[in-house]
Amino acid sequence: MKRGSLNSRETDGRDALSVSPRVGPRGRKPRNADPWLDGWGSGLVVVDGVPMVEYPPDVRRNLGAGNYGTVARRRFGMDITWLDDRIAVGGGIWSPENMAKVSLAGITHIIDMQIEFDDTPLAEPHGIVVCWNPVDDDFEFKPAEVFECGVKFALEAMEDPKAKLFIHCAAGVHRAPMMTLALLGVMGWAVEDAMDLIEGRRPVADFAEVYVRSVEEFLKGRS
């Protein structure tokens, strides 16, 4: 399976419930307009697993220029991909309305990998516990402390059989899949099998080699 890293950082989307639609391994594929959207006079584009509406010339210009954030801000709902009935991975929450959707999905714990945004104030009214584990999506090697923080939080949370965990970053492309990979590795998954699971459920997940190496080094240190 081909894996690589996107040319830009994860997108900045603030209004993005899609559940991992199959949009291809790169996660950004313009498509023709859906008939029910014709009245909007727009094309349909999928960014990070989420359908968005934008005029075709704007889509081509923004994607061609690498301005993914401009497109991602037109996302709808919450971007959540369930790996099983207790662990989910996805994109940013950003607003009280989206946090309410997270709560309605039964999520009790969040690992927020965004350096851009701390979910804690939004989560408190819903009784959702947040581990803010801010990491820059800079394609640099990540130290073991990054993964230990999230894994410790997740394992303690999952001791409650009713707990449900949501691991997210801004777009759910790099940092959240990276953290999820580390968690699954500690839970006994082989790295390749864990990547296959995550990519199979969430095709937009992109495993940069340096991030995979970071996870592998972390897991070696725990063995």
HELIX and SHEET records of a PDB file:
HELIX    1   1 PRO A   35  TRP A   40  5                                   6    
HELIX    2   2 PRO A   56  GLY A   64  1                                   9    
HELIX    3   3 TYR A   68  ALA A   72  1                                   5    
HELIX    4   4 PRO A   96  LEU A  104  1                                   9    
HELIX    5   5 THR A  120  ALA A  123  1                                   4    
HELIX    6   6 GLU A  124  HIS A  126  5                                   3    
HELIX    7   7 ALA A  144  MET A  158  1                                  15    
HELIX    8   8 ARG A  175  VAL A  186  1                                  12    
HELIX    9   9 VAL A  191  ARG A  201  1                                  11    
HELIX   10  10 GLU A  209  ARG A  222  1                                  14    
SHEET    1   A 3 ARG A  28  ARG A  31  0                                        
SHEET    2   A 3 GLY A  43  VAL A  47 -1                                        
SHEET    3   A 3 VAL A  50  GLU A  54 -1                                        
SHEET    1   B 5 ILE A  80  TRP A  82  0                                        
SHEET    2   B 5 ILE A  87  GLY A  90 -1                                        
SHEET    3   B 5 LEU A 165  HIS A 168  1                                        
SHEET    4   B 5 HIS A 109  GLN A 114  1                                        
SHEET    5   B 5 VAL A 129  VAL A 135  1                                        
END                                                                             
